[in-house]
Amino acid sequence: MLKGLDPLLGPELLATLRGMGHGDEIAIVDGNYPGVEHARRLIRLDGHHLIPVLDAVLSVLPIDDFVNEAIFRSTVRAERDRLDPVHEEMIACCARHEPEREVFPLVGQDFYGRVRAAHAVIQTGEPRLYANIILRKGVIYPTAADEPAKAEVDPFVY
């Protein structure tokens, strides 16, 4: 256990999130998703629902703001605009962490193809169908505190 970190963020998941670079994507999928078949790297979080896992990941993962579309959800079959309750919960969770970002629907094979290309897949025990989301990692911008300290004494003056 660590202070300030959601306990769902275990060592394997934290290492994966930290190892991702700008533009890498991670999928969080439900318990019915073919994770073993589609994942390059699979992290299992059986017994946990998708929304708490999404909330934990978004508490540490910056979302890409270099592109217009950086968060994607699966759809109910080919019904692009249909929102099941789980989709509404995913959108609300993303809005709490990334209020400027929209969640875009991806239909069927478009979603599957993006998951197959993702850096990693987190498979939850979520029982609801079509409870799948992809997040594209962004950057953390430097602050003034990140600037190197200036020397108190000029090293070239003797």
Disulfide bonds with the S-S distance in Angstrom:
none
